[in-house]
Amino acid sequence: MEKIRTFLFDLDGTLLDSKRALTNVIYGLCQKYGVASTYEEVESQFSLSFRQILEQFEASKRKEVLDDYFKWMLQAERSPRLFPAIRENLQFLRCRGNRLALVTNKERLIVEENFKRLRLEGLFDAVVTSCDVQTPKPSAEPLEKALALLRSPKEEAIMVGDSLFDVQAAYNARIPSAVLDWYQDYPLEQLRPTYYFHDISEMMASFYQLTFC
């Protein structure tokens, strides 16, 4: 791992414990606007961008659905919660001279709200959201855009996420992947990441001798 100098992090389910909040919002929208989905089906779409989810709704209702989505998400994330040891380990990576980017399928408005509430400003050298690309993850485009912004070669990069989309995006971008399986539901039988960990502390212990600067 000595050659890894650039870490591309997913947000939801990787840094932010947001699965229940996001699932509740999307399920509520499905109920309000007549989309026949069970809670479990909505939960399985956790890693999709809302642009992709929006396609399930009637075209005539999408503007109203989008307005409700932003309103409900901003309300749901008034008290967002990072997973344990996230901030400390991001700071450690920066102390070691690494470049960090956030690469998320979430919308920029909500990401900026998360950053403000969680005091994440200054920890990332680049942020790529679903609003910044034509095709979100699992496309390679968001990862390649982040690497271009960082001016980092692929040979020094890794994608750190929690979902099949993160691993597939890394595969498509031809960089290694690491899964943080906080929820213990990553389907290893479908697509194996380069590295698999239960949490960020396990990842850092594997990658580094942890001596904070």
Secondary structure by P-SEA (a helix, b strand, c coil): cccccbbbbbccccccccaaaaaaaaaaaaaaacccccaaaaaaacccccccccccccccaaaaaaaaaaaaaaaaacccccccaaaaaaaaaaaabbbbbbbccccaaaaaaaaaaacccccccccccccccccccccaaaaaaaaaaaccccccbbbbcccaaaaaaaaaacbbbbbbcccccccccccccccccccaaaaaaaacccccc
